[in-house]
């Protein structure tokens, strides 16, 4: 009888340890932090199309064109950029190369990533004759992903010899 009692006690002890389960950890699970759409330091490459409207006093005509640009944000809100474009407003086309300072205000609402921005700068304009220009404008960027965005912007350019112009741009922006 002693043997049966000891066997039952040993069986109960082994069976109890089988149902004990896993050791419980008291560590909290932390959700990974989502990467922001607009980074603190960011390199961007732009490809865009343009429509340029010139006043009647200008030696240039209205026209369509396109260009490329490179922007670098040294902080989340401030950056510098360079772009070049050509549009069909003259006999050989009108070529613009400009530099600009950019101020943006990123707004991230869940999956919506928008960044209104303003800019100003200067550059050169050429169609056989080269002259200096100044410009100012504003735009809005929407990030479809963290690396690809769509932007629209408008600018006014002050040129020499009454070569002022209004310009609208629409393009794609790649962020690195």
C-alpha positions, -999 to +999 in steps of 0.1 A: +000+000+000+029+023+007+042+017-028+008+027-044+006+058-022+041+069-031+034+062-068+003+084-067+021+112-050+050+111-075+025+110-104+006+140-090+038+160-086+049+152-122+014+159-136+013+193-118+045+204-133+032+196-168+003+220-164+024+247-149+028+266-182+055+290-193+073+314-171+056+348-172+077+379-179+067+412-164+083+432-193+060+455-212+056+452-250+066+485-267+052+493-301+080+502-326+082+539-333+069+548-368+094+566-390+082+601-399+073+609-435+095+640-435+129+634-419+151+658-400+178+657-427+167+647-461+179+647-497+153+651-524+153+649-562+124+666-582+111+660-617+085+685-628+065+700-656+058+737-658+035+763-673+049+798-675+028+829-681+045+861-691+030+897-691+026+914-724+056+937-719+080+907-717+102+896-746+092+860-738+060+842-746+039+818-725+049+782-727+052+747-713+084+731-701+100+709-675+130+705-653+148+688-625+158+699-590+177+688-559+168+699-524+186+692-491+169+698-457+195+705-430+167+705-405+131+692-405+118+727-413+146+744-434+164+735-466+182+747-497+176+737-533+188+741-569+168+735-600+171+739-637+143+741-663+135+750-699+103+762-714+093+771-750+088+808-745+115+819-769+130+810-803+156+786-787+137+780-755+142+799-722+166+782-698+164+789-660+188+778-633+179+789-598+188+784-561+165+788-532+160+787-495+130+766-484+109+767-452+084+738-448+059+728-421+053+690-422+019+678-410+015+641-404-021+630-396-020+592-394-013+580-429-017+615-444+017+633-448+015+669-461+040+697-461+031+732-471+063+752-479+075+787-490+107+796-508+127+824-523+159+828-542+177+839-573+193+826-605+200+832-641+178+831-672+191+826-707+178+824-743+210+836-760+211+866-736+218+859-700+202+879-671+198+876-634+164+868-617+148+867-583+118+845-573+094+837-545+067+812-542+048+785-522+038+749-527+023+718-511+038+683-511+019+651-504+039+620-496+024+588-510+051+568-493+081+578-471+102+580-503+079+593-530+058+624-530+038+646-554+041+684-553+025+715-568+039+750-565+036+785-578+062+811-581+067+847-594+100+855-610+114+891-614+137+893-644+157+920-661+141+941-689+105+934-678+110+896-681+088+889-651+068+856-652+043+836-632+049+799-631+031+768-620+049+735-614+036+700-609+059+671-602+072+640-584+097+642-555+119+613-544+133+615-509+165+598-497 
